[in-house]
């Protein structure tokens, strides 16, 4: 196995070639998400299930991604990111292909969760590999390219996946995804360079278990709180279990020599704020997409295809914003950009709400676009500050933790805020809920504005958060069959 995972030769490829290969694989893992969300009803009917059950095809993998990414990032830091990238994508490719043969909702969900668990290693590992081949003065622009590709992949999925499903079947999505991942693995084995390994550290198995149970139980409780009810026994168990295991994790990490997470690092402002701010940044951002989809259906009476087209500007403007983020950061510095970007998310949420209240569809479209652009320009400098503070040796687990908190925010935002709107909700109700989301986003504005930036950020900037692939997710689970 070691020989198969080792580079085939000492040949070195250009940083641009390494970047293209790394991004090809990561894009393959995310392009199905938005169109899969829009096809939930079709999949449920085909498998003789319900939409509320089939939504776990999206929710389950997201939970797995959030739980396993910090551990996968740490494994990459310890044993080499090239190794983790190849193992992760090989496993994801196999199980993505198996997904196309699912005969029941349970099998579909289980195989998707396994596939995404393997894919959890690819984000942090691709980040670390790209950081290792580009000089420091080029990484700001690399950040924009990374973010742009991650946003463009779901947009392509919307444009191509919808007609593909109508012409063939939803199963074809996973055939294409698995095949694309297999090609990405072959290219990665030939092109991607090895990264340093840390022979002096061991992997923290117990800490990983405690963190996985603590975070996983909270995510499940939040996700199921609305459809099952917050007083449901399983939800209560999750809410009680989570703090017990998280506190156990923190106590354990303080006692061992080689912890999963260096807790002392969390006292550093530029580590703590980027990680925690993702809860308040990503929560309203992701909830806004779900609420907008429901708004377009309930207020404007649009169908699935039209809704997909209406939300398409979001990943496109995200991609454009990210493309210019590196150029802007070099000239303006990080703080103006992150404040402007996160404020743009709040403004976009309000525009969508006012568009519904005034029956102006164009305002909704503009608001969707502003949201995407704001998120696109804000993420690279936030991650730049984190990676500069945490150091190259822990970049895997650092970006994994950031992804985890981003998914926590997304799960909480989607579950709680979307629960405030019902079938047939009025435009004024949607406006009120989106105003609440915008107010929460202001907390993120304050937090990212407190991050220390050294004027124009030109050193060690890394790409946008691994949560970026989910910038176009549509989760239509409102507890209804």
C-alpha positions as CSV (number, residue, x, y, z in Angstrom):
1,X,0.0,0.0,0.0
2,X,2.8,2.4,0.8
3,X,4.4,1.9,-2.6
4,X,1.1,2.6,-4.3
5,X,0.7,5.8,-2.4
6,X,4.2,7.1,-3.0
7,X,4.9,9.5,-5.9
8,X,5.8,7.5,-9.1
9,X,9.1,9.4,-9.5
10,X,11.1,12.4,-8.5
11,X,9.6,14.4,-11.4
12,X,8.2,17.8,-10.4
13,X,5.3,19.4,-12.0
14,X,4.6,23.1,-12.1
15,X,2.6,24.6,-9.3
16,X,-0.2,25.5,-11.7
17,X,-0.4,21.9,-12.8
18,X,-0.6,20.7,-9.2
19,X,-3.3,23.3,-8.6
20,X,-5.4,22.2,-11.5
21,X,-5.2,18.5,-10.6
22,X,-6.0,19.2,-6.9
23,X,-9.0,21.4,-7.8
24,X,-10.3,18.8,-10.4
25,X,-10.7,16.3,-7.7
26,X,-12.3,18.6,-5.2
27,X,-14.7,20.0,-7.8
28,X,-15.9,16.4,-8.6
29,X,-16.9,15.9,-5.0
30,X,-19.3,18.9,-4.9
31,X,-20.9,19.5,-8.2
32,X,-23.9,17.2,-7.5
33,X,-25.1,18.9,-4.4
34,X,-27.5,21.6,-5.6
35,X,-29.2,19.6,-8.4
36,X,-29.4,16.6,-6.0
37,X,-31.2,18.9,-3.6
38,X,-33.7,19.9,-6.2
39,X,-34.3,16.3,-7.2
40,X,-35.3,15.1,-3.7
41,X,-38.9,14.5,-4.6
42,X,-38.0,12.5,-7.7
43,X,-35.6,10.3,-5.7
44,X,-38.1,9.8,-3.0
45,X,-40.7,8.6,-5.5
46,X,-38.3,6.3,-7.3
47,X,-37.3,4.6,-4.0
48,X,-40.8,4.6,-2.6
49,X,-39.8,6.8,0.3
50,X,-40.6,10.3,1.6
51,X,-38.9,13.7,1.1
52,X,-38.3,14.0,4.8
53,X,-36.3,10.8,4.8
54,X,-34.5,11.4,1.5
55,X,-33.2,14.7,2.7
56,X,-30.7,12.7,4.7
57,X,-29.0,12.0,1.3
58,X,-27.8,15.6,1.8
59,X,-27.9,16.1,5.6
60,X,-26.1,12.8,6.4
61,X,-23.1,13.5,4.2
62,X,-22.9,17.1,5.5
63,X,-22.8,15.8,9.1
64,X,-20.2,13.2,8.2
65,X,-18.1,15.9,6.4
66,X,-18.3,18.2,9.5
67,X,-17.4,15.4,12.0
68,X,-14.6,13.7,10.1
69,X,-12.8,16.7,8.5
70,X,-10.8,17.8,11.6
71,X,-9.6,14.2,12.1
72,X,-8.8,13.8,8.4
73,X,-6.9,17.1,8.4
74,X,-4.9,15.9,11.4
75,X,-4.1,12.6,9.7
76,X,-2.8,14.5,6.8
77,X,-0.6,16.7,9.0
78,X,0.9,13.6,10.6
79,X,1.1,11.1,7.7
80,X,1.2,13.2,4.6
81,X,-1.5,15.0,2.7
82,X,-0.8,13.3,-0.6
83,X,-1.5,10.0,1.1
84,X,-4.8,11.2,2.6
85,X,-5.9,12.8,-0.7
86,X,-5.4,9.6,-2.6
87,X,-7.1,7.4,0.0
88,X,-10.0,9.8,0.4
89,X,-10.7,10.2,-3.3
90,X,-10.3,6.5,-4.0
91,X,-12.8,5.6,-1.4
92,X,-15.2,8.4,-2.4
93,X,-15.0,7.3,-6.0
94,X,-15.9,3.7,-5.2
95,X,-18.8,4.6,-3.0
96,X,-20.1,7.3,-5.3
97,X,-20.3,4.7,-8.1
98,X,-22.1,2.3,-5.7
99,X,-24.6,5.0,-4.9
100,X,-26.0,4.7,-8.4
101,X,-27.0,1.1,-7.6
102,X,-28.9,1.9,-4.4
103,X,-32.2,0.0,-4.2
104,X,-33.6,1.7,-1.1
105,X,-33.5,5.0,0.8
106,X,-31.5,3.4,3.6
107,X,-28.8,2.0,1.3
108,X,-28.6,5.3,-0.6
109,X,-28.1,7.4,2.5
110,X,-25.6,4.9,4.0
111,X,-23.5,4.8,0.9
112,X,-23.6,8.5,0.5
113,X,-22.4,9.0,4.1
114,X,-19.5,6.6,3.7
115,X,-18.5,8.3,0.4
116,X,-18.5,11.7,2.1
117,X,-16.6,10.4,5.1
118,X,-13.8,9.4,2.7
119,X,-14.1,12.8,0.9
120,X,-13.6,14.6,4.2
121,X,-9.8,14.3,3.9
122,X,-9.7,15.9,0.4
123,X,-10.3,19.5,1.4
124,X,-7.6,19.9,4.0
125,X,-5.2,17.8,2.1
126,X,-5.7,19.7,-1.2
127,X,-5.2,23.0,0.7
128,X,-2.0,21.8,2.3
129,X,-0.6,20.5,-1.0
130,X,-1.3,23.7,-2.8
131,X,0.3,25.7,0.0
132,X,3.4,23.6,-0.3
133,X,4.1,24.3,-4.0
134,X,3.2,28.0,-4.3
135,X,5.5,30.8,-3.0
136,X,4.1,33.0,-0.3
137,X,3.6,36.0,-2.6
138,X,1.3,34.0,-4.9
139,X,-1.0,32.4,-2.4
140,X,-3.5,35.2,-2.2
141,X,-4.4,34.8,-5.8
142,X,-4.4,31.0,-5.4
143,X,-7.1,31.6,-2.8
144,X,-9.4,33.3,-5.3
145,X,-8.9,30.5,-7.8
146,X,-9.7,27.9,-5.2
147,X,-12.9,29.6,-4.1
148,X,-13.9,30.3,-7.7
149,X,-13.7,26.6,-8.7
150,X,-15.5,25.4,-5.6
151,X,-18.3,27.8,-6.4
152,X,-18.4,27.1,-10.1
153,X,-18.7,23.3,-9.6
154,X,-22.2,23.5,-8.1
155,X,-23.2,26.0,-10.7
156,X,-22.2,23.6,-13.4
157,X,-24.1,20.9,-11.6
158,X,-27.3,23.0,-11.7
159,X,-26.8,23.8,-15.4
160,X,-26.0,20.2,-16.5
161,X,-27.5,18.1,-13.8
162,X,-31.1,19.2,-14.1
163,X,-31.5,18.3,-17.8
164,X,-29.4,15.2,-17.3
165,X,-31.8,13.9,-14.6
166,X,-34.8,14.7,-16.8
167,X,-33.3,12.9,-19.8
168,X,-32.0,9.9,-17.9
169,X,-32.1,9.3,-14.1
170,X,-30.8,10.7,-10.9
171,X,-28.5,7.7,-10.8
172,X,-26.5,9.1,-13.7
173,X,-25.3,11.9,-11.4
174,X,-23.4,9.4,-9.3
175,X,-22.0,7.5,-12.3
176,X,-20.5,10.7,-13.6
177,X,-19.3,11.8,-10.1
178,X,-17.6,8.5,-9.4
179,X,-16.0,8.3,-12.8
180,X,-14.7,11.9,-12.5
181,X,-13.3,11.1,-9.0
182,X,-11.6,7.9,-10.4
183,X,-9.9,10.1,-13.1
184,X,-8.9,12.6,-10.5
185,X,-7.3,9.9,-8.4
186,X,-5.2,8.7,-11.3
187,X,-4.1,12.3,-12.1
188,X,-3.3,13.0,-8.5
189,X,-1.2,9.8,-8.1
190,X,0.9,11.0,-11.1
191,X,1.1,14.7,-10.4
192,X,0.7,15.6,-6.7
193,X,3.8,15.9,-4.6
194,X,4.4,14.4,-1.2
195,X,4.2,16.6,1.8
196,X,6.2,16.4,5.1
197,X,5.2,13.9,7.7
198,X,5.4,14.4,11.5
199,X,7.2,11.3,12.8
200,X,7.3,12.7,16.3
201,X,3.6,12.7,16.8
202,X,0.9,10.1,17.1
203,X,-2.8,10.3,16.2
204,X,-5.2,11.1,19.0
205,X,-7.7,8.3,18.7
206,X,-9.6,9.0,22.0
207,X,-9.8,12.7,21.4
208,X,-11.1,12.1,17.9
209,X,-13.8,9.8,19.2
210,X,-14.9,12.3,21.9
211,X,-15.0,15.2,19.4
212,X,-16.9,13.1,16.8
213,X,-19.6,12.0,19.3
214,X,-19.9,15.5,20.8
215,X,-20.2,17.4,17.5
216,X,-22.1,14.6,15.8
217,X,-24.8,14.3,18.4
218,X,-25.3,18.1,18.4
219,X,-25.5,18.2,14.6
220,X,-28.1,15.4,14.6
221,X,-30.1,17.0,17.3
222,X,-30.2,20.4,15.5
223,X,-31.0,18.7,12.2
224,X,-33.9,16.6,13.6
225,X,-35.1,19.2,16.1
226,X,-37.7,20.7,13.7
227,X,-39.1,17.7,11.9
228,X,-39.3,15.6,15.1
229,X,-39.8,18.3,17.7
230,X,-37.4,19.7,20.2
231,X,-38.9,17.6,22.9
232,X,-38.4,14.3,21.1
233,X,-36.4,11.9,23.2
234,X,-33.7,11.4,20.5
235,X,-33.3,15.2,20.2
236,X,-33.0,15.6,23.9
237,X,-30.5,12.8,24.1
238,X,-28.4,14.5,21.5
239,X,-28.5,17.9,23.2
240,X,-27.5,16.4,26.5
241,X,-24.8,14.1,25.0
242,X,-23.1,16.8,23.1
243,X,-21.8,19.0,25.9
244,X,-20.8,16.0,28.0
245,X,-18.5,14.7,25.2
246,X,-17.2,18.1,24.2
247,X,-16.2,18.9,27.8
248,X,-14.7,15.4,28.0
249,X,-12.7,16.2,24.8
250,X,-11.4,19.5,26.2
251,X,-10.4,17.9,29.5
252,X,-8.7,15.0,27.7
253,X,-6.8,17.3,25.2
254,X,-5.3,19.2,28.1
255,X,-3.7,16.0,29.6
256,X,-2.1,14.3,26.6
257,X,1.2,15.0,24.9
258,X,0.0,15.0,21.3
259,X,-3.6,16.3,21.2
260,X,-5.8,16.4,18.2
261,X,-6.2,20.1,18.7
262,X,-3.7,22.4,20.4
263,X,-6.0,24.2,22.8
264,X,-3.5,26.8,23.6
265,X,-3.7,27.9,19.9
266,X,-7.4,28.7,20.4
267,X,-6.4,31.5,22.7
268,X,-4.8,33.3,19.8
269,X,-7.2,35.8,18.3
270,X,-6.5,34.9,14.7
271,X,-7.2,31.3,15.4
272,X,-10.3,31.7,17.6
273,X,-12.1,34.4,15.7
274,X,-11.9,32.8,12.2
275,X,-13.1,29.4,13.5
276,X,-15.9,30.7,15.7
277,X,-17.1,33.3,13.2
278,X,-18.0,30.6,10.8
279,X,-21.0,29.7,12.9
280,X,-22.5,33.2,12.6
281,X,-21.3,33.7,9.0
282,X,-22.4,30.4,7.5
283,X,-25.6,29.9,9.5
284,X,-27.6,32.9,8.0
285,X,-25.8,32.3,4.6
286,X,-26.9,28.7,4.2
287,X,-30.3,29.3,5.8
288,X,-30.8,32.2,3.4
289,X,-30.5,29.9,0.5
290,X,-33.0,27.4,1.8
291,X,-35.5,30.1,2.8
292,X,-35.1,31.8,-0.6
293,X,-35.9,28.5,-2.3
294,X,-39.1,28.1,-0.2
295,X,-39.9,31.8,-0.8
296,X,-39.7,31.4,-4.6
297,X,-42.0,28.4,-4.4
298,X,-44.6,29.9,-1.9
299,X,-44.6,33.6,-2.8
300,X,-43.8,33.5,-6.5
301,X,-45.1,30.0,-7.3
302,X,-42.0,28.9,-9.2
303,X,-41.2,25.2,-10.0
304,X,-38.0,23.3,-9.3
305,X,-36.3,24.3,-12.6
306,X,-37.1,28.0,-12.2
307,X,-35.9,28.0,-8.6
308,X,-32.6,26.4,-9.7
309,X,-32.1,29.1,-12.2
310,X,-33.0,31.8,-9.7
311,X,-30.3,30.6,-7.2
312,X,-27.7,30.1,-10.0
313,X,-26.4,33.7,-9.6
314,X,-25.3,32.8,-6.1
315,X,-22.4,30.4,-6.9
316,X,-21.6,32.4,-10.0
317,X,-21.1,35.7,-8.1
318,X,-19.3,33.7,-5.3
319,X,-16.9,32.5,-8.0
320,X,-16.4,36.0,-9.4
321,X,-16.0,37.6,-5.9
322,X,-13.4,34.9,-5.0
323,X,-11.6,35.5,-8.3
324,X,-11.0,39.1,-7.4
325,X,-10.5,38.6,-3.7
326,X,-6.8,38.1,-4.0
327,X,-6.3,41.2,-6.1
328,X,-8.4,43.3,-3.7
329,X,-6.7,42.0,-0.6
330,X,-3.3,42.9,-2.0
331,X,-4.5,46.5,-2.5
332,X,-7.0,47.1,0.3
333,X,-5.9,44.7,3.1
334,X,-8.0,42.0,4.7
335,X,-10.2,43.9,7.1
336,X,-12.1,46.1,4.6
337,X,-12.8,43.1,2.5
338,X,-14.1,40.8,5.2
339,X,-16.3,43.5,6.6
340,X,-17.6,44.4,3.2
341,X,-18.2,40.8,2.2
342,X,-20.0,39.7,5.4
343,X,-22.1,42.9,5.3
344,X,-23.0,42.1,1.8
345,X,-24.5,38.8,2.9
346,X,-26.7,40.7,5.4
347,X,-27.7,43.2,2.7
348,X,-28.5,40.4,0.3
349,X,-30.8,38.7,2.8
350,X,-32.7,41.9,3.3
351,X,-33.1,42.5,-0.4
352,X,-34.5,39.0,-0.9
353,X,-37.0,39.7,1.9
354,X,-38.1,43.1,0.6
355,X,-38.3,41.6,-2.9
356,X,-40.9,39.1,-1.7
357,X,-42.8,41.8,0.3
358,X,-43.0,44.1,-2.7
359,X,-43.6,41.2,-5.2
360,X,-40.4,42.2,-7.1
361,X,-38.7,39.0,-8.4
362,X,-35.7,41.0,-9.7
363,X,-34.9,42.2,-6.2
364,X,-34.8,38.6,-5.1
365,X,-32.3,37.8,-7.9
366,X,-30.1,40.7,-7.0
367,X,-30.1,39.8,-3.4
368,X,-29.1,36.2,-4.2
369,X,-26.2,37.5,-6.3
370,X,-25.1,40.0,-3.6
371,X,-25.0,37.2,-1.0
372,X,-22.7,35.1,-3.2
373,X,-20.4,37.9,-4.0
374,X,-20.1,38.9,-0.3
375,X,-19.2,35.4,0.7
376,X,-16.8,35.0,-2.1
377,X,-14.7,38.0,-1.3
378,X,-14.8,37.5,2.5
379,X,-13.6,33.9,2.9
380,X,-10.0,34.0,1.5
381,X,-8.7,36.6,3.9
382,X,-10.4,35.0,6.9
383,X,-8.7,31.7,6.1
384,X,-5.4,33.6,5.4
385,X,-5.4,34.9,9.0
386,X,-6.1,31.5,10.4
387,X,-3.4,29.6,8.5
388,X,-0.8,32.4,9.2
389,X,-1.6,32.1,12.9
390,X,-1.8,28.3,13.2
391,X,1.3,27.4,11.0
392,X,1.8,25.0,8.1
393,X,2.3,22.0,10.4
394,X,-1.3,22.2,11.7
395,X,-3.0,23.6,8.7
396,X,-5.0,20.4,8.1
397,X,-6.6,20.2,11.5
398,X,-7.0,24.0,11.6
399,X,-9.0,24.2,8.3
400,X,-10.8,21.0,9.4
401,X,-12.0,22.8,12.6
402,X,-13.1,25.8,10.6
403,X,-15.1,23.5,8.3
404,X,-16.7,21.9,11.4
405,X,-17.9,25.1,12.9
406,X,-19.1,26.2,9.5
407,X,-21.2,23.1,9.2
408,X,-22.5,23.6,12.8
409,X,-23.6,27.1,11.8
410,X,-25.2,25.8,8.6
411,X,-27.1,23.0,10.4
412,X,-28.3,25.4,13.1
413,X,-29.3,28.1,10.7
414,X,-31.1,25.9,8.3
415,X,-33.0,24.0,11.0
416,X,-34.0,26.9,13.2
417,X,-34.6,29.7,10.7
418,X,-36.4,27.6,8.1
419,X,-38.6,26.3,10.9
420,X,-40.0,29.8,11.2
421,X,-41.7,29.6,7.8
422,X,-44.4,27.2,7.0
423,X,-46.1,26.0,3.8
424,X,-47.8,29.0,2.3
425,X,-46.1,31.6,4.5
426,X,-46.8,35.2,3.6
427,X,-44.2,37.5,2.0
428,X,-44.1,39.5,5.3
429,X,-43.3,36.4,7.2
430,X,-40.4,35.6,4.9
431,X,-39.2,39.2,5.3
432,X,-39.2,39.0,9.1
433,X,-37.3,35.7,9.1
434,X,-34.7,37.0,6.6
435,X,-34.3,40.1,8.8
436,X,-33.5,37.9,11.7
437,X,-30.9,36.1,9.6
438,X,-29.4,39.4,8.6
439,X,-29.2,40.4,12.3
440,X,-27.3,37.2,13.1
441,X,-24.9,37.9,10.2
442,X,-24.0,41.2,11.8
443,X,-22.4,39.3,14.6
444,X,-20.1,37.7,12.0
445,X,-19.3,41.2,10.7
446,X,-18.2,42.2,14.2
447,X,-16.1,39.1,14.7
448,X,-14.3,39.1,11.4
449,X,-13.7,42.8,11.8
450,X,-11.8,42.1,15.0
451,X,-9.3,39.7,13.2
452,X,-5.8,41.2,13.0
453,X,-4.6,41.9,9.5
454,X,-1.2,43.2,8.6
455,X,-2.4,45.8,6.1
456,X,-2.6,44.2,2.6
457,X,-2.5,40.5,3.1
458,X,0.1,39.0,0.8
459,X,1.6,36.2,2.9
460,X,0.5,32.6,3.3
461,X,-3.1,33.1,2.2
462,X,-5.0,29.9,1.6
463,X,-8.1,29.2,-0.3
464,X,-11.7,29.6,1.0
465,X,-13.1,27.3,3.6
466,X,-13.9,23.7,2.8
467,X,-17.5,24.7,3.5
468,X,-17.4,26.5,0.2
469,X,-18.6,23.5,-1.9
470,X,-21.8,23.8,0.0
471,X,-22.5,27.4,-1.0
472,X,-25.1,26.2,-3.4
473,X,-26.8,23.6,-1.2
474,X,-30.6,23.6,-1.2
475,X,-32.1,21.6,1.7
476,X,-35.9,21.4,1.3
477,X,-36.4,19.4,4.5
478,X,-39.2,21.1,6.5
479,X,-40.4,18.0,8.1
480,X,-42.9,17.2,5.4
481,X,-43.5,14.1,3.4
